Amino acid sequence: MPISCRFDSVFFDLDGTLADTASDLAAAANKMLFDREMPLIPHQQMRHLASSGARGMIHAAFGLTPEDTSFEAFKEEFLCNYEQAIHVDTALFPGMDDLLNTLDAHQIPWGIVTNKHQRFTTPLVKSLGLDLRTNAIVSGDTTAHAKPHPAPILHAVSQKGLSTSNGVYIGDDLRDIQAGKAAGMHTIAAAYGYCGSDEPPELWQADFIVYDPKDLISIIFTQ
């Protein structure tokens, strides 16, 4: 039976939604601990903080917050570590490649909108082999505002002259759903991701919730 896409365009958050990047982020923090001869932290214990990037990982490893005077130095060290090993264990979530292939086959525009800075987004997306496939890549420093502001999503949509009214944004953080809704898009909460918010995905008021990335295709495409 033929299938059709429910949406005119599909946009993804990167970390925790499109790709599982948690292990490489945790490894960057653990390298800092190793260099200081401090005990390492199992990656699984830091996984839920991956959506918070450097801020979450540095707090997990050292208990520091952006208000601490030493935070910026620790942050830059963390980012240098991550940049040097950005694609070691990182991979697309199971089923994601099938979804992207199906979008491509049906000529449905899809893009990536992330709060990750361009310094890291560009090499990672290229290393994952997505740079020549996606219709838009918007990083956390592409526009004047990052999510939950709608500006990054609106910028991504405008690159292809698309409308937000029948597009969908997929993300694993409350900020993603807030940004998608503010941009006038449908939203899907990726409950399989890191979900670092204090509120569970069921309370984010997304249009759909997905607990397994393989189930995304059945929401996006209908028979």
SVG drawing of the C-alpha trace seen along z (x, -y; Angstrom):
<svg xmlns="http://www.w3.org/2000/svg" viewBox="-3 -38 50 40">
<polyline fill="none" stroke="black" stroke-width="0.4" points="0.0,0.0 1.4,-3.4 2.5,-5.7 2.3,-9.5 4.0,-12.0 1.9,-13.7 4.1,-16.8 5.6,-19.1 9.0,-19.2 10.7,-17.5 13.3,-19.1 15.3,-17.4 17.3,-18.4 20.7,-16.8 21.9,-15.5 19.6,-13.0 17.1,-13.1 18.9,-12.4 22.2,-11.1 23.3,-9.5 26.2,-11.7 26.2,-11.1 29.2,-8.8 31.5,-11.2 30.4,-14.1 30.9,-12.1 34.3,-11.0 35.4,-14.7 34.5,-15.2 36.2,-12.0 39.4,-13.1 39.4,-16.1 39.0,-13.9 41.7,-11.5 44.1,-14.4 43.6,-15.4 43.9,-11.9 40.3,-11.9 37.9,-9.0 36.1,-8.6 32.3,-8.7 30.4,-5.9 29.0,-7.3 25.5,-6.1 25.4,-8.3 26.0,-11.4 23.8,-10.4 20.7,-12.4 22.8,-15.6 24.0,-15.4 21.4,-17.8 22.9,-20.4 26.3,-20.0 29.3,-21.5 27.3,-23.0 25.7,-19.6 28.9,-17.6 31.1,-20.0 28.5,-20.1 28.4,-16.3 32.2,-16.0 33.2,-18.9 30.0,-20.4 30.7,-23.7 28.0,-26.1 28.4,-29.0 28.4,-31.3 31.7,-29.8 34.8,-31.9 36.6,-28.8 33.8,-27.6 34.8,-29.3 38.3,-27.8 36.8,-24.3 34.3,-24.8 36.9,-25.6 39.0,-22.6 35.9,-20.4 35.1,-21.7 38.7,-21.2 38.5,-17.6 35.2,-17.1 36.3,-18.7 39.3,-16.4 37.1,-13.2 33.7,-14.3 32.8,-11.1 34.1,-8.1 31.0,-6.4 28.4,-8.8 25.9,-7.2 22.5,-7.8 19.8,-6.3 18.4,-2.9 15.9,-3.4 16.9,-7.0 18.7,-6.1 15.6,-4.3 13.5,-7.4 16.0,-9.7 16.1,-7.4 12.3,-7.4 12.1,-11.2 14.7,-11.4 12.8,-8.9 9.6,-10.9 11.5,-14.2 10.4,-15.6 12.7,-18.4 14.4,-17.7 16.9,-19.6 18.8,-19.9 18.3,-22.6 20.5,-22.3 21.8,-24.4 25.3,-22.9 27.6,-25.6 28.7,-25.5 32.2,-24.7 31.0,-21.2 27.8,-20.8 29.6,-21.1 32.3,-18.5 29.9,-16.1 27.2,-16.3 29.8,-15.8 31.3,-12.9 27.9,-11.3 27.5,-11.6 24.5,-13.9 25.9,-17.2 25.1,-16.6 21.6,-15.1 20.0,-17.6 18.2,-20.7 19.2,-22.9 21.7,-23.0 21.1,-25.6 23.5,-25.7 23.1,-27.4 25.1,-30.4 23.6,-30.7 21.0,-33.2 20.9,-35.8 18.9,-33.4 19.1,-29.7 16.2,-27.4 13.7,-27.7 13.5,-30.9 11.8,-30.0 14.4,-32.0 16.6,-29.0 13.7,-26.9 12.2,-29.8 15.6,-30.4 15.9,-26.7 12.4,-26.8 13.0,-30.0 16.1,-28.6 13.8,-26.4 10.9,-28.8 8.7,-26.5 5.8,-27.1 5.8,-26.2 2.1,-25.4 2.6,-21.8 6.1,-21.2 7.2,-19.2 10.0,-19.6 11.4,-16.7 13.4,-17.0 14.3,-15.4 14.2,-18.5 11.4,-20.8 13.2,-23.7 12.8,-21.9 9.0,-21.6 8.7,-25.2 10.7,-26.3 8.7,-24.2 5.4,-25.4 6.5,-29.1 7.5,-28.7 4.0,-27.4 5.1,-23.8 3.8,-20.5 6.0,-18.9 7.2,-15.4 8.8,-14.7 11.7,-12.2 11.2,-10.5 13.9,-8.0 16.5,-10.8 18.2,-12.5 15.2,-14.5 17.2,-16.6 14.2,-18.7 12.8,-18.4 9.4,-17.8 8.8,-14.5 8.0,-14.5 4.4,-13.7 4.0,-17.2 5.7,-19.1 2.4,-19.4 3.9,-18.0 1.6,-16.8 3.1,-13.4 5.5,-11.4 7.8,-8.7 9.5,-6.3 11.5,-4.4 13.1,-6.2 12.0,-3.4 8.4,-4.5 9.0,-7.9 8.4,-6.7 4.9,-5.5 4.0,-8.9 5.5,-10.9 4.2,-8.6 0.7,-7.3 -0.8,-4.6"/>
</svg>
